[in-house]
Amino acid sequence: MVKSWGAVLLFSGVLAGPASAQTGEMLVLHLDPERSTLDFVLDATLHTVRGSLGRPSGRIAFDPASGWATGQVVIDLARADTGIDRRDKKMHEKVLATDRYPEAVYTIDRIDLPASLQQGRNDVQLHGVLELQGKTHEVAVPAVAEVEGDQVTATGWIDVPYVDWGLPDPSFFVLRVGKTVRVELAIGGALEGKLPPATAAAPPR
């Protein structure tokens, strides 16, 4: 269960990329799993199913001047839960198949950044490929990133057409569920490197 914005998975390190794509000093965002969540909302007959897809981890290196980026976010799908054991068992066995695919991985190659990356609010969009159950899907993730010193928080959401992506439809008899699941993300992490001087925060008045 994850769309346009989804596999946030195991990142073993910052991947090397073509030097020609980098025009300035690289920044590295280290995700903090303890401050990061991926929740989902799925419409169903008579009620709405809410749950968690586990805590994402990883690192993202990017050039704030060009938007070139590299890195991976890993999603621990084996920890996905809705708070109801019987439903969770079916979700893991019949839909997510976490015995064979315990993680999803989002590999990032570009970030659309504001003209002036700065302290405070920044509207951004990540671009990359999500690997889910052995298949890959191009995914764009719009988000709002708040920068305070070297700390970053980001929130956003995407709609994932999980049935179109080949995952089983858990509907049965009178219980019908939506064919698209909304994934909501809240990310926290630390930024390594310095913002370009021209985009640094203005001094306090």
C-alpha positions as CSV (number, residue, x, y, z in Angstrom):
1,M,0.0,0.0,0.0
2,V,1.9,3.0,-1.1
3,K,1.8,5.5,-4.1
4,S,3.3,8.6,-5.7
5,W,5.1,9.2,-2.8
6,G,6.0,6.1,-1.2
7,A,8.8,3.5,-0.6
8,V,10.7,5.1,2.1
9,L,13.3,2.4,2.7
10,L,16.7,1.1,3.7
11,F,19.5,3.5,2.7
12,S,22.9,2.2,3.2
13,G,24.7,5.4,2.3
14,V,24.7,8.4,0.0
15,L,25.1,7.1,-3.6
16,A,27.6,8.7,-5.9
17,G,26.2,10.6,-8.9
18,P,27.4,12.4,-12.0
19,A,29.5,15.3,-10.9
20,S,28.2,17.4,-13.8
21,A,24.7,17.4,-12.1
22,Q,26.1,19.1,-9.0
23,T,26.6,22.9,-9.2
24,G,27.1,23.7,-5.5
25,E,27.8,22.4,-2.1
26,M,25.9,19.2,-1.3
27,L,23.6,19.0,1.7
28,V,22.7,15.7,3.4
29,L,19.4,15.1,5.2
30,H,19.6,12.3,7.8
31,L,16.1,11.0,8.6
32,D,15.4,10.3,12.2
33,P,13.1,7.2,12.4
34,E,12.0,8.3,15.9
35,R,10.6,11.6,14.5
36,S,9.3,10.2,11.3
37,T,6.0,8.4,10.4
38,L,4.1,7.1,7.4
39,D,0.4,6.7,8.1
40,F,-2.3,5.6,5.7
41,V,-6.1,6.2,5.3
42,L,-8.3,3.7,3.4
43,D,-12.0,4.2,2.8
44,A,-14.1,1.1,3.5
45,T,-17.8,0.2,3.8
46,L,-19.3,2.0,6.9
47,H,-15.9,3.0,8.2
48,T,-12.4,4.3,7.5
49,V,-9.3,2.2,8.1
50,R,-6.4,4.1,9.5
51,G,-2.9,2.7,10.3
52,S,0.8,3.1,10.1
53,L,3.3,1.8,7.5
54,G,6.2,1.8,9.9
55,R,8.9,4.4,10.4
56,P,11.0,5.5,7.4
57,S,14.8,5.7,7.6
58,G,17.6,6.8,5.2
59,R,19.6,9.7,3.9
60,I,19.2,12.1,1.0
61,A,22.0,14.1,-0.5
62,F,21.1,17.0,-2.7
63,D,22.4,20.1,-4.4
64,P,20.3,23.1,-3.4
65,A,21.4,25.0,-6.5
66,S,20.4,22.4,-9.2
67,G,18.0,20.1,-7.3
68,W,20.1,17.1,-8.2
69,A,19.7,14.4,-5.5
70,T,20.6,10.9,-4.6
71,G,19.7,8.6,-1.8
72,Q,17.1,6.2,-0.6
73,V,14.3,6.2,2.0
74,V,13.4,2.8,3.4
75,I,10.0,1.9,4.7
76,D,9.7,-1.0,7.2
77,L,6.5,-2.5,6.0
78,A,6.9,-5.5,8.3
79,R,5.8,-3.1,11.1
80,A,2.7,-1.8,9.4
81,D,-0.4,-2.0,11.6
82,T,-4.0,-0.8,12.0
83,G,-4.4,-1.7,15.7
84,I,-6.6,-4.8,15.0
85,D,-4.7,-8.1,15.1
86,R,-7.0,-10.1,12.8
87,R,-7.1,-7.3,10.2
88,D,-3.3,-6.8,10.4
89,K,-2.7,-10.5,9.9
90,K,-4.7,-10.4,6.6
91,M,-3.0,-7.2,5.5
92,H,0.5,-8.7,6.0
93,E,-0.4,-12.1,4.5
94,K,-2.7,-11.2,1.6
95,V,-1.9,-7.6,0.7
96,L,1.6,-6.5,1.7
97,A,3.1,-10.0,1.6
98,T,5.7,-8.8,4.1
99,D,7.1,-12.4,4.6
100,R,8.6,-11.9,1.1
101,Y,8.8,-8.1,0.8
102,P,9.4,-6.7,4.3
103,E,10.5,-3.3,3.0
104,A,9.7,-0.8,0.3
105,V,12.5,1.5,-1.0
106,Y,12.1,5.0,-2.5
107,T,15.2,6.0,-4.6
108,I,15.4,9.7,-5.1
109,D,17.0,11.4,-8.1
110,R,15.7,15.0,-8.0
111,I,14.1,17.5,-5.7
112,D,12.2,20.6,-6.9
113,L,13.2,23.3,-4.5
114,P,12.2,27.0,-4.2
115,A,14.4,29.5,-5.9
116,S,15.8,30.5,-2.5
117,L,16.0,27.5,-0.1
118,Q,15.8,29.1,3.3
119,Q,15.2,28.8,7.0
120,G,11.5,28.5,7.6
121,R,8.9,27.1,5.2
122,N,9.9,25.6,1.8
123,D,7.5,24.0,-0.7
124,V,9.4,21.1,-2.3
125,Q,8.7,18.0,-4.4
126,L,10.7,14.8,-4.5
127,H,11.1,12.7,-7.6
128,G,12.2,9.1,-7.8
129,V,11.3,5.5,-8.1
130,L,9.5,3.4,-5.5
131,E,10.3,-0.3,-5.4
132,L,7.4,-2.3,-4.0
133,Q,7.0,-6.1,-4.1
134,G,9.7,-6.3,-6.8
135,K,8.1,-3.7,-9.1
136,T,9.1,-0.1,-9.6
137,H,6.9,3.0,-9.9
138,E,7.8,6.5,-10.7
139,V,6.6,8.7,-7.8
140,A,6.5,12.4,-7.1
141,V,6.0,13.5,-3.5
142,P,4.9,17.1,-2.8
143,A,5.8,18.3,0.7
144,V,6.2,21.3,2.9
145,A,9.6,21.4,4.6
146,E,10.3,23.5,7.7
147,V,14.0,24.3,8.3
148,E,15.1,25.5,11.7
149,G,18.9,25.6,12.1
150,D,20.1,22.2,11.1
151,Q,16.7,20.5,11.9
152,V,14.2,19.7,9.2
153,T,10.6,18.6,9.5
154,A,8.4,17.8,6.4
155,T,4.8,16.9,5.9
156,G,2.9,15.8,2.8
157,W,0.6,13.1,1.3
158,I,0.1,11.0,-1.8
159,D,-2.6,8.8,-3.1
160,V,-1.4,5.3,-4.0
161,P,-3.4,3.2,-6.5
162,Y,-2.4,0.0,-4.9
163,V,-4.8,-2.2,-6.8
164,D,-3.6,-0.8,-10.2
165,W,0.0,-1.5,-8.9
166,G,-0.9,-5.2,-8.6
167,L,-1.5,-5.5,-4.9
168,P,-4.6,-7.7,-3.9
169,D,-7.9,-6.0,-3.3
170,P,-8.9,-7.0,0.3
171,S,-12.7,-6.4,-0.4
172,F,-15.0,-9.4,0.3
173,F,-18.8,-9.9,0.4
174,V,-20.4,-6.7,1.8
175,L,-17.0,-5.2,2.9
176,R,-15.7,-3.0,0.1
177,V,-12.6,-0.9,0.4
178,G,-11.2,1.8,-1.8
179,K,-8.8,1.0,-4.6
180,T,-6.6,3.9,-3.7
181,V,-5.0,4.5,-0.3
182,R,-3.8,7.9,1.0
183,V,-0.4,7.9,2.6
184,E,0.5,10.8,4.9
185,L,4.0,11.5,5.8
186,A,5.7,13.4,8.6
187,I,9.5,13.4,8.5
188,G,12.0,14.7,10.9
189,G,15.8,14.8,10.5
190,A,19.1,16.7,10.7
191,L,20.7,18.6,7.9
192,E,24.4,18.3,7.3
193,G,26.0,21.1,5.4
194,K,25.3,24.8,5.0
195,L,22.7,26.6,3.0
196,P,24.1,28.9,0.3
197,P,24.9,32.4,1.8
198,A,22.3,34.0,-0.5
199,T,19.6,31.8,1.0
200,A,20.5,31.9,4.6
201,A,17.9,33.1,7.1
202,A,17.7,36.9,7.6
203,P,19.1,38.2,10.9
204,P,16.5,38.8,13.6
205,R,15.0,42.3,13.8
